[in-house]
């Protein structure tokens, strides 16, 4: 049996868990901490070991996160910028982008993010409709799906005024 199996987790094992996760997914500090806390709990559960003290786990996670920040594998600003660019490119409204960032534990009011976010909700609604092939972007019979398309845009976070304008084709420039 390895020493870690008898004594519980150490920082090196948690670091391997973290780097393994970051090799597959990009993550914010907040999200990585959530994942690591879940994995530490599962690690103890599967080995039927007593759980570590919460303060001990927190100090190990702090050490791992600090080291990951030092070596550049974990950068919340770069993650936030990339995530914001991806969501704006998808055509999501500003409010929805902010909610997604807040869910990742990132302050959506960062100066770097304001430059990326698009203020023109009508343009974002057109982009979203084009990507999802809603309203005038449908290949056939858009009038049959008018109400459904409007509801789709509203669920995506657009105002009813913008949703109706896009679906009815007001001011659309075909992209």
C-alpha positions in Angstrom: 0.0 0.0 0.0 1.2 3.5 -0.8 1.8 5.9 2.0 -1.0 8.2 0.8 -3.5 5.3 1.0 -2.8 5.0 4.7 -2.4 8.6 5.7 -4.9 10.4 3.4 -4.2 12.9 0.7 -1.2 15.2 0.4 -0.6 18.3 -1.7 1.3 16.3 -4.4 -1.7 14.0 -5.0 -4.1 17.0 -5.1 -1.8 18.7 -7.5 -2.0 15.6 -9.8 -5.8 15.8 -9.6 -5.7 19.5 -10.4 -3.3 19.2 -13.4 -5.2 16.2 -14.7 -8.4 18.3 -14.7 -6.8 21.4 -16.2 -5.3 19.2 -18.9 -8.8 18.5 -20.1 -10.8 21.6 -19.2 -10.2 25.3 -18.7 -11.4 26.4 -15.3 -11.5 29.4 -13.0 -10.1 29.2 -9.5 -13.6 28.9 -8.0 -14.5 26.0 -10.4 -11.2 24.1 -9.8 -11.7 24.4 -6.0 -15.2 22.9 -6.3 -13.9 20.0 -8.5 -11.0 19.3 -6.1 -13.2 19.4 -3.0 -15.6 16.9 -4.7 -12.7 14.6 -5.7 -11.1 14.7 -2.3 -14.4 13.7 -0.7 -14.8 10.9 -3.3 -11.2 9.8 -2.7 -11.9 9.3 1.0 -15.3 7.7 0.4 -14.0 5.1 -2.0 -11.2 4.1 0.4 -13.5 4.2 3.4 -11.1 6.5 5.2 -12.1 9.1 7.7 -12.6 12.5 6.1 -9.9 15.1 6.6 -10.6 18.1 8.6 -12.2 20.9 6.5 -9.5 23.4 7.5 -6.8 20.9 6.5 -8.4 20.3 3.1 -8.7 24.1 2.6 -5.1 24.7 3.4 -4.0 21.9 1.0 -6.3 23.4 -1.7 -4.9 26.9 -1.1 -1.4 25.6 -1.5 -2.2 23.8 -4.7 -4.1 26.8 -6.2 -1.2 29.2 -5.2 1.3 26.9 -7.0 -0.9 26.6 -10.1 -1.2 30.4 -10.2 2.6 30.8 -9.8 3.4 28.4 -12.7 0.6 29.9 -14.9 -1.7 27.0 -15.2 -4.5 28.8 -13.5 -5.3 32.4 -14.6 -8.8 33.8 -13.8 -8.4 36.9 -16.0 -7.3 34.9 -19.1 -10.1 32.4 -18.4 -12.7 35.2 -18.0 -11.6 36.9 -21.3 -11.7 33.6 -23.2 -15.1 32.6 -21.8 -16.5 36.1 -22.5 -15.3 36.0 -26.1 -16.8 32.6 -26.7 -20.2 33.6 -25.2 -20.3 36.9 -27.1 -19.4 35.0 -30.3 -22.3 32.7 -29.7 -24.6 35.8 -29.7 -25.6 35.7 -26.0 -26.9 38.9 -24.4 -24.8 40.8 -21.9 -26.9 39.7 -19.0 -26.5 36.0 -19.8 -22.7 36.4 -20.2 -22.5 38.1 -16.8 -24.5 35.2 -15.2 -22.2 32.6 -16.8 -19.1 34.4 -15.4 -20.7 34.8 -12.0 -21.4 31.1 -11.9 -17.7 30.5 -12.5 -16.9 32.8 -9.5 -15.6 35.7 -11.7 -16.6 39.3 -11.2 -18.3 40.2 -14.6 -17.6 43.9 -14.1 -13.8 43.6 -14.8 -12.4 46.3 -17.1 -10.9 43.6 -19.4 -14.4 42.1 -20.0 -16.2 45.4 -20.7 -14.2 45.9 -23.8 -15.2 42.5 -25.1 -18.9 42.5 -24.3 -21.3 43.8 -27.0 -23.7 46.5 -26.0 -25.9 46.1 -29.1 -28.5 43.6 -27.9 -30.3 43.7 -31.3 -27.1 42.7 -33.1 -26.5 39.9 -30.6 -30.1 38.7 -31.0 -29.6 38.6 -34.8 -26.4 36.7 -34.3 -28.0 34.2 -32.0 -31.0 33.7 -34.3 -28.7 33.1 -37.3 -26.6 30.6 -35.3 -29.8 28.7 -34.2 -31.6 29.3 -37.5 -34.5 31.1 -36.0 -37.0 33.4 -37.6 -35.9 34.7 -41.0 -32.9 32.4 -40.9 -35.0 29.3 -41.1 -34.7 27.5 -44.4 -38.5 27.2 -44.9 -41.8 28.5 -43.4 -40.5 30.8 -40.7 -44.0 32.1 -40.2 -45.1 28.7 -38.9 -42.5 28.9 -36.1 -42.8 32.6 -35.2 -44.1 32.1 -31.6 -41.7 29.3 -30.9 -38.7 31.3 -32.2 -39.7 34.3 -30.1 -39.9 32.1 -27.0 -36.5 30.6 -27.8 -34.9 34.1 -28.0 -36.6 35.2 -24.8 -35.3 32.0 -23.0 -31.9 32.9 -24.2 -32.1 36.1 -22.3 -33.2 38.7 -24.9 -36.0 41.2 -24.3 -39.3 40.5 -25.9 -38.9 43.6 -28.0 -35.7 42.4 -29.5 -36.9 38.9 -30.0 -40.0 40.0 -31.9 -38.0 42.4 -34.0 -35.5 39.7 -35.0 -38.1 37.0 -35.7 -40.2 39.4 -37.8 -37.1 40.4 -39.7 -37.1 44.1 -38.8 -33.7 45.6 -39.6 -32.1 42.3 -40.3 -28.9 42.3 -42.3 -28.3 38.8 -43.5 -25.0 37.6 -42.1 
